Protein backbone atom coordinates (compact mmCIF):
# COMPACT_ATOMS: atom_id res chain seq x y z
CA UNK A 1 0.00 0.00 0.00
CA UNK A 2 1.38 3.38 -0.98
CA UNK A 3 2.22 5.98 1.62
CA UNK A 4 -0.37 8.40 0.19
CA UNK A 5 -3.14 5.87 0.65
CA UNK A 6 -2.05 5.26 4.24
CA UNK A 7 -1.98 9.00 4.93
CA UNK A 8 -5.46 9.44 3.42
CA UNK A 9 -6.77 6.58 5.54
CA UNK A 10 -5.25 7.98 8.72
CA UNK A 11 -6.61 11.44 7.89
CA UNK A 12 -10.12 10.07 7.32
CA UNK A 13 -9.88 8.02 10.49
CA UNK A 14 -8.93 11.14 12.48
CA UNK A 15 -11.81 13.10 10.92
CA UNK A 16 -14.26 10.32 11.76
CA UNK A 17 -13.03 10.21 15.34
CA UNK A 18 -13.42 13.98 15.66
CA UNK A 19 -16.93 13.84 14.20
CA UNK A 20 -17.84 11.11 16.66
CA UNK A 21 -16.54 13.22 19.51
CA UNK A 22 -18.57 16.18 18.22
CA UNK A 23 -21.64 13.95 17.99
CA UNK A 24 -21.15 12.70 21.54
CA UNK A 25 -20.74 16.26 22.85
CA UNK A 26 -23.84 17.38 20.93
CA UNK A 27 -25.82 14.45 22.33
CA UNK A 28 -24.67 15.24 25.85
CA UNK A 29 -25.53 18.92 25.39
CA UNK A 30 -28.97 17.97 24.02
CA UNK A 31 -29.63 15.70 27.00
CA UNK A 32 -28.60 18.46 29.42
CA UNK A 33 -30.98 20.83 27.67
CA UNK A 34 -33.81 18.30 27.84
CA UNK A 35 -33.14 17.73 31.53
CA UNK A 36 -33.22 21.51 32.02
CA UNK A 37 -36.56 21.71 30.21
CA UNK A 38 -38.00 18.94 32.38
CA UNK A 39 -36.75 20.67 35.53
CA UNK A 40 -38.29 23.95 34.33
CA UNK A 41 -41.61 22.26 33.48
CA UNK A 42 -41.68 20.76 36.94
CA UNK A 43 -41.87 24.25 38.45
CA UNK A 44 -45.06 25.31 36.63
CA UNK A 45 -46.70 22.39 34.80
CA UNK A 46 -48.32 20.74 37.88
CA UNK A 47 -49.87 24.05 38.93
CA UNK A 48 -51.03 24.72 35.37
CA UNK A 49 -52.68 21.29 35.20
CA UNK A 50 -54.37 21.97 38.52
CA UNK A 51 -55.81 25.26 37.18
CA UNK A 52 -56.98 23.58 33.96
CA UNK A 53 -58.63 20.86 36.04
CA UNK A 54 -60.59 23.44 38.04
CA UNK A 55 -61.67 25.22 34.86
CA UNK A 56 -62.69 21.92 33.27
CA UNK A 57 -64.75 20.94 36.33
CA UNK A 58 -66.69 24.24 36.37
CA UNK A 59 -67.12 24.21 32.57
CA UNK A 60 -68.42 20.64 32.62
CA UNK A 61 -70.83 21.46 35.47
CA UNK A 62 -72.28 24.43 33.60
CA UNK A 63 -72.82 22.34 30.48
CA UNK A 64 -74.60 19.60 32.44
CA UNK A 65 -77.14 22.26 33.46
CA UNK A 66 -77.90 22.62 29.74
CA UNK A 67 -78.24 18.88 29.26
CA UNK A 68 -75.04 18.93 27.20
CA UNK A 69 -71.40 18.04 27.78
CA UNK A 70 -68.24 20.13 27.86
CA UNK A 71 -64.60 19.77 28.80
CA UNK A 72 -61.36 21.75 28.80
CA UNK A 73 -58.06 19.97 28.16
CA UNK A 74 -54.44 21.06 28.23
CA UNK A 75 -52.68 20.57 24.92
CA UNK A 76 -49.04 19.74 25.61
CA UNK A 77 -45.89 19.31 23.54
CA UNK A 78 -42.65 17.63 24.50
CA UNK A 79 -40.32 20.55 23.70
CA UNK A 80 -42.20 23.30 21.84
CA UNK A 81 -43.94 25.51 24.40
CA UNK A 82 -45.53 27.55 21.61
CA UNK A 83 -47.76 24.54 20.93
CA UNK A 84 -49.20 24.49 24.45
CA UNK A 85 -52.79 25.63 24.75
CA UNK A 86 -56.31 24.97 26.02
CA UNK A 87 -58.64 22.84 23.94
CA UNK A 88 -62.33 23.51 24.61
CA UNK A 89 -64.55 20.56 23.72
CA UNK A 90 -68.34 20.64 23.58
CA UNK A 91 -71.24 18.34 22.78
CA UNK A 92 -74.65 19.91 22.15
CA UNK A 93 -76.42 16.83 20.74
CA UNK A 94 -76.50 13.32 22.17
CA UNK A 95 -75.73 11.82 18.75
CA UNK A 96 -72.41 13.70 18.65
CA UNK A 97 -69.18 13.21 20.54
CA UNK A 98 -67.17 15.86 22.34
CA UNK A 99 -65.68 18.00 19.58
CA UNK A 100 -63.17 20.88 19.75
CA UNK A 101 -64.81 24.30 19.66
CA UNK A 102 -64.05 25.85 16.28
CA UNK A 103 -65.42 28.53 14.01
CA UNK A 104 -66.66 25.94 11.53
CA UNK A 105 -68.14 23.02 13.50
CA UNK A 106 -70.57 24.76 15.90
CA UNK A 107 -73.24 27.37 15.22
CA UNK A 108 -72.85 31.00 16.27
CA UNK A 109 -75.22 30.52 19.20
CA UNK A 110 -73.37 27.41 20.37
CA UNK A 111 -70.06 29.25 20.21
CA UNK A 112 -71.55 32.12 22.22
CA UNK A 113 -72.79 29.74 24.93
CA UNK A 114 -69.45 27.94 25.04
CA UNK A 115 -67.47 31.18 25.20
CA UNK A 116 -69.62 32.60 27.99
CA UNK A 117 -69.40 29.43 30.06
CA UNK A 118 -65.64 29.27 29.58
CA UNK A 119 -65.31 32.87 30.78
CA UNK A 120 -67.48 32.05 33.80
CA UNK A 121 -65.35 28.97 34.52
CA UNK A 122 -62.26 31.21 34.52
CA UNK A 123 -63.84 33.54 37.05
CA UNK A 124 -62.61 31.77 40.18
CA UNK A 125 -59.00 31.80 38.92
CA UNK A 126 -58.74 35.38 37.74
CA UNK A 127 -58.86 38.45 39.96
CA UNK A 128 -60.09 41.51 38.08
CA UNK A 129 -62.22 44.45 39.30
CA UNK A 130 -64.90 44.07 36.61
CA UNK A 131 -65.84 42.27 33.41
CA UNK A 132 -67.65 43.64 30.36
CA UNK A 133 -69.69 41.31 28.12
CA UNK A 134 -71.09 42.83 24.95
CA UNK A 135 -74.12 41.24 23.25
CA UNK A 136 -73.11 37.71 24.23
CA UNK A 137 -76.75 36.61 23.92
CA UNK A 138 -76.97 37.42 20.20
CA UNK A 139 -77.60 34.29 18.18
CA UNK A 140 -78.68 32.18 21.16
CA UNK A 141 -82.02 30.44 21.21
CA UNK A 142 -84.33 31.60 24.04
CA UNK A 143 -83.73 28.53 26.22
CA UNK A 144 -79.95 28.84 26.14
CA UNK A 145 -80.14 32.60 26.57
CA UNK A 146 -82.28 32.18 29.69
CA UNK A 147 -79.93 29.55 31.12
CA UNK A 148 -76.81 31.57 30.39
CA UNK A 149 -78.35 34.68 31.94
CA UNK A 150 -79.28 32.69 35.04
CA UNK A 151 -75.71 31.38 35.32
CA UNK A 152 -74.29 34.90 34.92
CA UNK A 153 -76.61 36.15 37.67
CA UNK A 154 -75.51 33.34 40.02
CA UNK A 155 -71.79 33.86 39.33
CA UNK A 156 -71.93 37.63 39.60
CA UNK A 157 -74.05 37.66 42.76
CA UNK A 158 -71.75 35.60 44.96
CA UNK A 159 -69.39 37.20 47.43
CA UNK A 160 -65.86 38.28 46.50
CA UNK A 161 -66.54 38.23 42.77
CA UNK A 162 -65.99 40.76 40.01
CA UNK A 163 -68.57 43.27 38.90
CA UNK A 164 -70.30 42.42 35.63
CA UNK A 165 -71.43 44.79 32.91
CA UNK A 166 -73.74 43.00 30.48
CA UNK A 167 -74.47 45.15 27.43
CA UNK A 168 -77.34 43.99 25.24
CA UNK A 169 -80.02 45.52 23.00
CA UNK A 170 -82.62 43.08 24.32
CA UNK A 171 -83.48 40.81 27.21
CA UNK A 172 -86.03 38.02 27.43
CA UNK A 173 -89.15 38.67 29.56
CA UNK A 174 -89.50 37.24 33.06
CA UNK A 175 -85.82 36.51 33.63
CA UNK A 176 -84.57 35.59 37.10
CA UNK A 177 -82.93 38.65 38.61
CA UNK A 178 -81.00 39.08 41.82
CA UNK A 179 -81.16 41.87 44.37
CA UNK A 180 -77.53 42.56 43.52
CA UNK A 181 -78.38 43.48 39.92
CA UNK A 182 -79.20 46.87 38.49
CA UNK A 183 -80.79 47.34 35.07
CA UNK A 184 -79.99 50.56 33.24
CA UNK A 185 -82.12 51.41 30.20
CA UNK A 186 -80.73 53.92 27.71
CA UNK A 187 -83.49 56.00 26.11
CA UNK A 188 -81.60 57.46 23.20
CA UNK A 189 -81.55 57.43 19.42
CA UNK A 190 -82.71 59.31 16.32
CA UNK A 191 -86.32 58.15 16.73
CA UNK A 192 -86.74 59.50 20.26
CA UNK A 193 -88.55 62.82 20.10
CA UNK A 194 -86.89 65.85 21.63
CA UNK A 195 -87.73 66.06 25.31
CA UNK A 196 -89.34 62.61 25.32
CA UNK A 197 -86.80 61.26 27.80
CA UNK A 198 -88.21 63.54 30.49
CA UNK A 199 -91.68 62.12 29.85
CA UNK A 200 -90.73 58.50 30.55
CA UNK A 201 -92.44 57.32 33.71
CA UNK A 202 -90.27 54.30 34.54
CA UNK A 203 -92.15 53.50 37.76
CA UNK A 204 -95.45 53.36 35.88
CA UNK A 205 -93.91 51.11 33.24
CA UNK A 206 -92.58 48.74 35.90
CA UNK A 207 -95.89 48.65 37.74
CA UNK A 208 -97.67 47.77 34.53
CA UNK A 209 -95.14 45.01 33.79
CA UNK A 210 -95.54 43.59 37.29
CA UNK A 211 -99.31 43.46 36.95
CA UNK A 212 -99.02 41.58 33.67
CA UNK A 213 -96.34 39.18 34.89
CA UNK A 214 -97.64 35.74 35.95
CA UNK A 215 -97.55 35.09 39.67
CA UNK A 216 -94.98 32.58 40.81
CA UNK A 217 -95.75 29.87 43.27
N, C-alpha and C positions, 0 to 999 in steps of 0.2 A: 504494500500500500504506500502510495506516495506521501511525502511529508505534507503537501498541500491539503490532501484529503483528510489526513489526521488533524491538521490545524482547523479545518472547517468543521470537523466532527466535534472537536473539543470546544470550539466557539459556540456551536449550536447547543451543546450540552450545557455550557455555562449560561446561555440565554434561557434555556428551558428551566434550569434551576432557579434563576432569578425571577422568572415569571411565576414559578410555583411559590416562591417566597412571597411575591407580591400578592398572589391569589390567597395565600394563607393569611397575610396581614389584612387584606380586604375583608375576608370572611370573619376574622376576629373583630375587626372594626364594626362590621355589620351586626354581629351578635351583640356587641356592647351597646350599639345604638338601639337594637330591639329590646335589650334588657332595660335600657333607660326609658324607652317608651312604655314598657310594661310597668315600671316603677312609677312613672308619671301618671299613667291611667289609674293606678291603684289609689292615687290621692283624690281623684274626683269621680271616677266611674261608678263606684258603689253608691255615692250620694246621688248622682244623676239618675241611676236606675231606681233609687228609692223615690225620687220626685216623680219620675215617669209613672211608677206604680201607683202613686197617690192620684195623679191626674187620670190614669186609666180607670181606677176604681170609681171616682166621681163621674167620669164621662159615661161609663157603663151603667151606673145607677140611674143617671138622667135618662138614658135611652130606654131602659127598662120601663120607666114611667110612660113612655110613648108606645110600649108594646113592640119595640124594636131592639136592635142590638148594636153596640158600639164598643170600640176598643182603641187604645193608643199604645203603640209599640215604639221602642227605641231601635232605630236602624244603625247598626254598628259596622265598622270596617277595621280590618286588622291593623293597618298602618296609616291610612289616609283619613285624617280627622275631618277633612272637608266633606266627606261622604256620610258623616253622622247626621242624624236628623230624627224627627218624630214622624211616624206614619199613622195617620188617623184612618181607622177602618170603621165602616158603617154597614148596616143591613136594615133596609126599610121594608122589605117584603120577605115573608117566610120562605118563599121559593128560592131566594137568593142566598149566597154566602156572604160573609164579611168581605167587603171590597174596599180597597184604598179610596179615600175621598179625592176625587179629581174634578177637573172642570168639564170633563166629557161624559163620565159615567152616571153621575147623579143630576137630578133636576136642580133648577135654581133655588126652589123652595127647600129641597133637601139639603143643599149646601148651606143655606142660611141657617137652618136648624142645627146642623152639625157644627158650624162655625160658632154660633151662639153658645151651644152647650160646651164646646171646647174652651171658650173664653171663661165661662162660669166655672169649669173644672180647674182652670188656672188660678181662680180667685184666691184660694186658700194659700197659695204659694207665692203670690206676688203682693207686695205692699205698695200701694199707690193711693194718693188722696182721693181720686175720683176716676170714673170711667165714662166715656161718651160712646153711645151706640146710635148710629144714624140709620133709620129706616131698615132695621134688621128684619122686620116683619113683612117686607115687601116680597111677594112671590109665595108666601106660605099659605097653605089652606087654613080655613078657620080653626079646625081642631088643633093643628100644630101651633098656630099663632096663640091660641088660648093657653095651651100647655106651656109654651115657651115663656109667655108673659107671667104665668103663675110661678114658674121656676125663677125668673128674674126677681119677682116680688119677694119670694122666700129668701133668695141669696142676698138681696140688698137690704133686707129688713132685720137681719141678724146682727148681733153685737160685734163691734170691732171689725166692721167691713167697710169697703170703700163706698163713696157716694156714687150713685148712678144717674146719668142723664140719658134718658131714652127719647130720641127725637123721631117723631113719626107724623105723617099727614093724616093718619086715621088710627082709630082704636075700635076694637069690637065692642058691642054693647054688653053690659052686665058682666064685666070682668071682675075678678077677685082683687080688691085693693087692700092695702094695709094702711094702718094709721100713721105709718112712717113715710107715706108717699104724698107728694104734692103734684097736682096736675095744673099745668100752666097752659092756657089757650091763647094763641096769638090771633087777635082779630085785626088782620091787616091784608092789604092787597088792592089791586086796581078796581075791583068790583065792590069795594066797601065804600058807601057814600060818605062824603065829608061830614064829620061830626057824628057818624053813626056809632062809633066806638063808645061815646058817652051815653048812648041810649040803650046799650046792652044791660039788661037786668039779669045778671048771672044767677042770683039767688032764686029768682022766679023760674029761670030755666031749670035749675037743679030741682026745685020743688016739683015742677011738672014731670021731670024725668023720674023722680022717686015715686010719684003717684002712679005712673004707668008701669014701673018695674014690678015684676011678679014677686010676691012675698015668699021668703025662704023659710023653710021649716026650721 
